[in-house]
Amino acid sequence: MDIQYTILGLLDAQPLSGYDLKKIIADSDLFYWSGNNNQIYNSLVSLHERGLVSVETFFQESLPPRKVYSITPAGQAVMREWVCSEPALPEIRDPFLIQLAWADQLDGEELDALLAKYAEEIKIQARMIEENISRQHFSPNRTDREKLLWTRIEERLKQRYDQEREWIDQLRQELKKK
């Protein structure tokens, strides 16, 4: 998925500056890009050149000008076309599973320590998602249906970490019997 669709979606919810977009993307568990300035600002320039977003410049005393971007009707049409397109299957690229595939060379204590460390990292990530949910980070909530969709997405992200931790715990128990 291209970051440009995420930017269009965020701008469909409300006009935002590049800085606002960077903050929302960086603070989100849903948007997986680093949200660095190059990605965001290059995307904004491209979207503007294609007429999918408009820009309004606000001059500020003693500060650089603030550019606020809004989605155009053409941008909304492109966004709708993308949302209606064939859904992409999730990409399951898990470096830890590859690492684990060769972990038989470790002794029992080393393997258990590796799994315990991974389980702890997963637990921390799940807590971070819970914290983000409790802080009520960016969520458009323009309609009851949109609010439900965003709530369920957040729940799914946390659920994935919970399931991963349960899987690791079960694996550790099974390995103790070997």
C-alpha angles and dihedrals in degrees: 000000000000121000088228091073090052090051091049090050093050091048090049087061093049142332111274141179122237088255091053090050092049091051094048093048094045092049095047129094089198099057106064102190120105087241092223120172095252094055094046101040094042089050092049091051091049093047090048093049089052091050093244094120134028125213132215119193121215117194115218129195113251091356134086116265114278115229116204118195128208130186116250126217087258089053091050090051092051090047092051091048090053093046089052093049125103110292116247118233115242116269109237106197108151115176090187092061089054090049090048092050089069098037095102087090089069121087119244096267093047092049093047090048090051092050092044091052091049091048090052092051090050090050091052091050091051090051091050090054090049089051092050090050092050092049090057095229121188114328121147096217091180092146136019089249093052090048090052092049093051092045092051091047090055090047090051093052091053091043091057091057092045091052091048091052091049090050091051092047090051092047091051090052092050092048091053088062093055 
